[in-house]
Amino acid sequence: MRYFLGVDVGGTKTQALIADESGCALALGEGGPGNHEEVGYAGLANAMRQAVDQALAHAGLSIEQIAGAGFGVAGYDWPSEREPTLQAIATLGLDAPVQAVNDALIGLLAGSAGGWGVAVVSGTGCNCWGWDRSRQRIGQVTGSGLAMGEGAGGSEVVAKAVQAVAQAWTRRGPPTQLTETLLKHTGSRDVEDLLEGLCTARIWLDASVAPLVFEVATAGDKVAQSIIRWAGQELGELANAVIRQLGFEALEFDVVLVGSMYDAGPALIEPMRATIAALAPGARLVKLTYPPVVGAVLLGMEQAGVDAAGVRETLLRSAGGAVMM
């Protein structure tokens, strides 16, 4: 029996999954954040080591028994980052063929039965990558968020909410229940105290606050609803950028939705769908509901010459399932 390793390196955690050649998932390990932009390449190596060692221990295997490995790596966006990424992977001591890709692509492999199309990530941040049917051509955005005009993950939604509160205070924008919600969340005395704290970095709001924005929108606040609608449209525009790069406009293909933001449901997904449909009416939105690390295992199998498509359904059944939206 041969065994395969998949690793999903994220900005908040790293997961390693081991499966056998029949597609049966055997063990899952977890490590800390591994995005080199935040923790450096030494941190990337440490996070992978922690997750892989844990998975191997749970499976009762050694690293020498791994026949192929796939890695989806957050922060791996540019050709110059390939060599240091592979060097970090080499510290694991694998004696097997490996492949490393941006983490959006393992979500695509996990969510699309054909293994091609577009994946749009929306979690703490956002990203979008695509593969054509032959897997010879890649499309991508920069993955650098609002600095490059790309939205929207949880961080960008929270940034928009803060802007709305500031504009309500200055009378540039309409009143919003987001003000009271953020006051309560931060324990601020009043709006001035909140805004002063945000401007002086005494108060810091990160992506974990995004669910509060969705709650306020659900309660009927027009400003919060406009932020969620903006986020959906922005995610659709990310997909459209990659669709244009790959010439998918007239094709039928999957757009895989990867990340926790999509748990918000139709309020986010429907504006995204409408934005994509205007350009590519044959696009099918598929919400990924199992760990993207499954796609990394499939990638690892491919490196060893295994017909990953032939065992994909078995692997999905043992690791979770996907839902067509």
C-alpha positions as CSV (number, residue, x, y, z in Angstrom):
1,M,0.0,0.0,0.0
2,R,1.2,3.5,-0.9
3,Y,0.5,6.6,1.1
4,F,0.1,10.2,0.1
5,L,0.5,13.5,1.9
6,G,-1.4,16.8,1.4
7,V,-0.6,20.0,3.2
8,D,-2.7,23.2,3.3
9,V,-0.6,26.1,4.6
10,G,-2.8,29.0,5.8
11,G,-2.4,32.3,7.4
12,T,-4.0,31.1,10.7
13,K,-3.3,27.3,10.7
14,T,-1.7,24.5,8.7
15,Q,-3.3,21.1,8.0
16,A,-1.7,17.9,6.8
17,L,-3.8,15.0,5.6
18,I,-2.5,11.5,4.8
19,A,-4.5,9.0,2.6
20,D,-3.8,5.7,1.1
21,E,-3.8,4.9,-2.7
22,S,-7.5,3.7,-2.5
23,G,-8.4,7.3,-1.4
24,C,-9.1,6.5,2.2
25,A,-8.2,9.4,4.5
26,L,-6.1,8.1,7.4
27,A,-5.0,10.9,9.6
28,L,-5.1,14.7,9.9
29,G,-2.5,16.9,11.7
30,E,-2.5,20.6,12.5
31,G,0.1,23.2,12.9
32,G,0.3,26.9,13.3
33,P,0.2,29.7,10.7
34,G,2.6,29.2,7.8
35,N,2.2,32.2,5.4
36,H,5.8,33.3,4.9
37,E,4.7,36.9,4.6
38,E,3.8,36.8,8.2
39,V,6.1,34.2,9.8
40,G,9.0,33.9,7.3
41,Y,10.2,30.8,5.6
42,A,11.5,29.3,8.9
43,G,8.0,29.7,10.3
44,L,6.6,28.1,7.1
45,A,8.9,25.1,7.6
46,N,8.0,24.8,11.3
47,A,4.3,24.9,10.7
48,M,4.5,22.2,8.1
49,R,6.7,20.1,10.3
50,Q,4.3,20.3,13.2
51,A,1.3,19.4,11.1
52,V,3.1,16.6,9.1
53,D,4.6,15.0,12.2
54,Q,1.2,14.9,13.9
55,A,-0.5,13.3,10.9
56,L,2.3,10.7,10.6
57,A,2.1,9.9,14.3
58,H,-1.7,9.4,14.1
59,A,-1.4,7.3,11.0
60,G,1.5,5.2,12.4
61,L,3.7,6.0,9.4
62,S,7.1,7.4,8.8
63,I,8.0,10.1,6.3
64,E,9.8,7.5,4.2
65,Q,6.5,5.8,3.5
66,I,5.0,8.8,1.7
67,A,4.9,8.2,-2.1
68,G,3.9,11.6,-3.2
69,A,3.0,15.0,-1.7
70,G,1.1,18.1,-2.6
71,F,1.3,21.5,-0.9
72,G,-1.1,24.4,-1.1
73,V,0.7,27.4,0.3
74,A,-0.8,30.7,1.3
75,G,1.5,33.6,0.3
76,Y,3.0,31.7,-2.6
77,D,2.0,34.1,-5.3
78,W,5.0,34.8,-7.4
79,P,7.7,32.8,-9.3
80,S,10.5,34.3,-7.1
81,E,8.8,32.6,-4.1
82,R,9.0,29.1,-5.6
83,E,12.6,28.2,-4.6
84,P,12.4,29.2,-1.0
85,T,9.0,27.5,-0.7
86,L,10.5,24.2,-2.0
87,Q,13.5,24.6,0.3
88,A,11.1,24.9,3.3
89,I,9.3,21.7,2.0
90,A,12.7,19.9,1.7
91,T,13.2,20.3,5.4
92,L,10.5,17.7,5.9
93,G,12.8,15.0,4.5
94,L,10.5,13.6,1.9
95,D,11.9,11.1,-0.5
96,A,9.0,11.4,-3.0
97,P,7.9,13.7,-5.8
98,V,6.3,16.9,-4.6
99,Q,4.4,19.9,-6.0
100,A,3.6,23.2,-4.5
101,V,0.9,25.7,-5.6
102,N,-0.9,28.6,-4.2
103,D,-3.5,27.4,-1.7
104,A,-6.4,28.6,-3.8
105,L,-5.5,25.9,-6.4
106,I,-5.9,23.0,-3.9
107,G,-9.4,24.3,-3.2
108,L,-10.1,24.2,-6.9
109,L,-8.8,20.5,-7.0
110,A,-11.0,19.6,-4.1
111,G,-14.1,21.4,-5.3
112,S,-14.2,20.8,-9.0
113,A,-14.7,17.3,-10.3
114,G,-12.8,18.2,-13.5
115,G,-9.8,19.6,-11.6
116,W,-10.0,22.9,-13.5
117,G,-11.9,26.2,-13.4
118,V,-11.7,29.1,-10.9
119,A,-11.3,29.2,-7.1
120,V,-12.2,32.3,-5.2
121,V,-10.9,32.3,-1.6
122,S,-12.6,34.5,1.0
123,G,-11.6,34.0,4.6
124,T,-9.3,36.3,6.6
125,G,-8.3,37.8,3.2
126,C,-9.1,37.0,-0.4
127,N,-7.5,35.5,-3.5
128,C,-8.5,34.0,-6.8
129,W,-6.7,31.6,-9.1
130,G,-7.7,29.4,-12.0
131,W,-6.5,26.6,-14.2
132,D,-7.6,25.8,-17.7
133,R,-8.7,22.3,-18.7
134,S,-5.2,21.2,-19.7
135,R,-3.7,22.7,-16.5
136,Q,-1.1,24.3,-18.7
137,R,-2.3,27.9,-18.2
138,I,-2.9,29.7,-14.9
139,G,-4.8,32.8,-14.1
140,Q,-4.5,34.8,-10.9
141,V,-4.9,38.1,-9.1
142,T,-2.2,39.5,-6.8
143,G,-3.7,38.3,-3.5
144,S,-2.7,41.6,-1.9
145,G,-6.2,42.8,-0.9
146,L,-7.3,46.4,-1.0
147,A,-3.7,47.6,-1.5
148,M,-4.2,46.3,-5.1
149,G,-7.9,47.0,-5.3
150,E,-8.9,43.4,-4.5
151,G,-11.7,42.5,-2.1
152,A,-13.1,41.0,-0.2
153,G,-12.2,38.8,2.8
154,G,-13.2,39.3,6.4
155,S,-10.4,41.9,6.8
156,E,-11.8,44.1,4.0
157,V,-15.3,43.8,5.2
158,V,-14.3,45.0,8.7
159,A,-12.3,47.9,7.1
160,K,-15.4,48.9,5.2
161,A,-17.5,48.8,8.4
162,V,-15.0,51.0,10.2
163,Q,-15.1,53.5,7.3
164,A,-18.9,53.5,7.5
165,V,-18.8,54.3,11.2
166,A,-16.3,57.1,10.7
167,Q,-18.4,58.6,7.9
168,A,-21.5,58.4,10.0
169,W,-19.7,60.4,12.7
170,T,-18.4,63.0,10.3
171,R,-21.9,63.2,8.7
172,R,-20.3,62.2,5.4
173,G,-22.4,59.1,5.4
174,P,-25.7,57.9,6.8
175,P,-26.2,56.6,10.4
176,T,-25.7,52.9,10.9
177,Q,-26.2,50.3,13.6
178,L,-22.6,49.3,13.0
179,T,-21.7,52.2,15.3
180,E,-23.4,50.7,18.3
181,T,-22.2,47.2,17.5
182,L,-18.6,48.2,17.3
183,L,-18.9,50.4,20.5
184,K,-20.3,47.4,22.3
185,H,-17.7,45.0,20.9
186,T,-14.7,47.3,21.8
187,G,-16.1,48.6,25.1
188,S,-15.5,52.2,23.9
189,R,-17.2,55.0,25.8
190,D,-18.5,56.7,22.7
191,V,-17.8,57.1,19.0
192,E,-15.0,59.6,19.5
193,D,-13.3,57.1,21.9
194,L,-13.7,54.3,19.4
195,L,-12.4,56.3,16.4
196,E,-9.5,57.8,18.4
197,G,-8.6,54.3,19.5
198,L,-8.7,53.0,15.9
199,C,-6.6,56.0,14.6
200,T,-4.0,55.6,17.3
201,A,-3.8,51.8,17.2
202,R,-5.0,51.6,20.8
203,I,-7.9,49.6,19.3
204,W,-7.5,46.9,16.6
205,L,-10.3,45.2,14.8
206,D,-9.4,42.1,12.7
207,A,-11.2,39.7,10.4
208,S,-12.8,38.0,13.4
209,V,-15.2,41.0,13.6
210,A,-16.7,40.3,10.2
211,P,-19.6,38.1,11.5
212,L,-20.9,41.1,13.4
213,V,-21.2,43.0,10.1
214,F,-23.3,40.2,8.7
215,E,-25.5,40.1,11.9
216,V,-26.2,43.9,11.5
217,A,-27.0,43.4,7.8
218,T,-29.4,40.5,8.6
219,A,-31.1,42.8,11.2
220,G,-31.9,45.2,8.3
221,D,-29.2,47.9,8.5
222,K,-28.9,49.4,5.0
223,V,-25.3,50.4,5.4
224,A,-24.2,46.9,6.5
225,Q,-26.2,45.4,3.7
226,S,-24.4,47.6,1.2
227,I,-21.1,46.4,2.5
228,I,-22.0,42.7,2.1
229,R,-23.3,43.4,-1.4
230,W,-20.1,45.2,-2.2
231,A,-18.1,42.2,-0.9
232,G,-20.1,39.8,-3.1
233,Q,-19.6,42.0,-6.2
234,E,-15.9,42.3,-5.5
235,L,-15.5,38.5,-5.2
236,G,-17.3,38.2,-8.5
237,E,-14.9,40.7,-10.1
238,L,-11.9,38.7,-8.8
239,A,-13.4,35.6,-10.6
240,N,-14.1,37.7,-13.7
241,A,-10.5,38.8,-13.9
242,V,-9.3,35.2,-14.0
243,I,-12.1,34.2,-16.3
244,R,-10.9,36.8,-18.8
245,Q,-7.3,35.8,-18.4
246,L,-8.2,32.1,-19.3
247,G,-10.8,32.9,-21.9
248,F,-13.6,31.0,-20.0
249,E,-16.4,33.5,-20.9
250,A,-18.3,31.0,-23.2
251,L,-17.5,27.8,-21.3
252,E,-19.3,25.8,-18.6
253,F,-17.0,25.5,-15.6
254,D,-16.9,25.5,-11.8
255,V,-16.2,28.5,-9.7
256,V,-15.2,27.0,-6.3
257,L,-16.0,29.1,-3.2
258,V,-13.3,28.5,-0.6
259,G,-13.3,30.0,2.9
260,S,-15.4,30.8,5.9
261,M,-16.9,34.0,4.5
262,Y,-19.2,32.0,2.3
263,D,-21.0,30.7,5.4
264,A,-22.9,34.0,5.3
265,G,-24.9,32.4,2.5
266,P,-27.0,34.2,-0.2
267,A,-26.4,37.8,1.0
268,L,-22.8,37.4,-0.1
269,I,-23.1,34.7,-2.8
270,E,-26.0,36.0,-4.8
271,P,-24.3,39.4,-5.7
272,M,-21.2,37.4,-6.6
273,R,-23.2,35.0,-8.8
274,A,-24.9,37.9,-10.6
275,T,-21.5,39.6,-11.2
276,I,-20.0,36.4,-12.7
277,A,-23.1,35.5,-14.7
278,A,-23.0,38.8,-16.6
279,L,-19.6,37.8,-18.0
280,A,-19.7,34.0,-18.0
281,P,-23.3,32.6,-17.8
282,G,-22.0,29.0,-17.9
283,A,-20.2,29.4,-14.6
284,R,-21.4,27.0,-11.8
285,L,-20.8,28.2,-8.2
286,V,-19.7,25.3,-5.9
287,K,-19.2,25.9,-2.2
288,L,-16.4,23.9,-0.8
289,T,-17.6,22.3,2.5
290,Y,-14.7,20.0,3.3
291,P,-11.1,20.9,4.0
292,P,-9.1,22.2,1.0
293,V,-6.3,19.9,2.1
294,V,-8.1,17.2,0.3
295,G,-7.1,18.9,-2.9
296,A,-3.5,18.8,-1.7
297,V,-3.7,15.0,-1.3
298,L,-5.0,14.7,-4.9
299,L,-2.1,16.9,-6.1
300,G,0.3,14.6,-4.3
301,M,-1.2,11.5,-5.8
302,E,-0.8,13.0,-9.3
303,Q,2.9,13.6,-8.7
304,A,3.3,9.8,-8.1
305,G,1.4,8.9,-11.3
306,V,-1.8,7.9,-9.5
307,D,-5.2,8.4,-11.3
308,A,-6.4,10.9,-8.7
309,A,-9.7,11.3,-10.5
310,G,-10.4,7.6,-10.0
311,V,-10.1,7.8,-6.2
312,R,-11.4,11.4,-5.8
313,E,-15.0,10.4,-4.7
314,T,-13.6,7.9,-2.2
315,L,-11.4,10.5,-0.7
316,L,-14.2,13.0,-0.6
317,R,-16.5,10.6,1.1
318,S,-13.9,9.9,3.8
319,A,-13.1,13.5,4.3
320,G,-16.5,15.3,3.8
321,G,-18.6,16.6,0.9
322,A,-19.3,19.5,-1.4
323,V,-22.6,21.3,-2.1
324,M,-23.6,22.8,-5.4
325,M,-24.9,26.3,-4.8
